[in-house]
Amino acid sequence: MALDDITRRIRAAEDAAGRTPGSVTLIAVSKVQPPARVEAVLEAGQRVFGENYVQEAQGKWPGWRARFAGVELHMIGPLQTNKAKAAVSLFDAIHTLDRSSLARKLAQQMDEQNRRPQVFVQVNTGDEPQKAGILADELPGFLRQCAELGLAPEGLMCIPPEAEDPAPHFRLLRRLAEDHGLAGLSMGMSANFETAIAEGATHVRVGSAIFGARSYD
């Protein structure tokens, strides 16, 4: 199945980059996919999944978690501040911390729920006004804010501009992570995950290449 092909490509990319086998985590992006497709991937052994919408994830993952042991759920879409409570309760990792108000709310909810999902800071590497994310030159100050709130980000995340070569953006994210002592690099999607792995990705987010095209009907 497609999952096997993606897994082979990830392992080949790790090898080509001199990376340790298994050092890259595949996040299967299951947003708006039909349940049958997601269940087929679960039955094939995939356990790490990404969702973009809190409400959608709430509606389907509790049941699957009851049936399939070891599921790890990652929030990879924009997160509204008023959904922080549900996100902290449901997700094992949040990849889209992108503003101070959300940092405060997540810190509050983590303390109240005594639950600590991994957190990645989204960086707007292309300085795109329409896109979420912390600008590169604002990252040091934002990370200090996080530390003051008791948040300890696992790493950084980015979505390069569609029309540009992603490699320089991946390279920038890696440099920023190294500068701040952060181990995680959430970068690379269906079209460019091998490039991301060559540039140091620890998590790649692959959806359509595993599940097929999405239907929004």
Secondary structure as GFF3:
##gff-version 3
##sequence-region A 1 217
A	DSSP	alpha_helix	2	16	.	.	.	ID=ss1
A	DSSP	beta_strand	25	29	.	.	.	ID=ss2
A	DSSP	alpha_helix	35	43	.	.	.	ID=ss3
A	DSSP	beta_strand	48	51	.	.	.	ID=ss4
A	DSSP	alpha_helix	54	67	.	.	.	ID=ss5
A	DSSP	beta_strand	72	75	.	.	.	ID=ss6
A	DSSP	three_ten_helix	81	83	.	.	.	ID=ss7
A	DSSP	alpha_helix	84	90	.	.	.	ID=ss8
A	DSSP	beta_strand	93	97	.	.	.	ID=ss9
A	DSSP	alpha_helix	100	113	.	.	.	ID=ss10
A	DSSP	beta_strand	118	122	.	.	.	ID=ss11
A	DSSP	three_ten_helix	136	138	.	.	.	ID=ss12
A	DSSP	alpha_helix	139	149	.	.	.	ID=ss13
A	DSSP	beta_strand	155	157	.	.	.	ID=ss14
A	DSSP	alpha_helix	166	179	.	.	.	ID=ss15
A	DSSP	beta_strand	184	186	.	.	.	ID=ss16
A	DSSP	alpha_helix	193	198	.	.	.	ID=ss17
A	DSSP	beta_strand	203	206	.	.	.	ID=ss18
A	DSSP	alpha_helix	208	211	.	.	.	ID=ss19
###
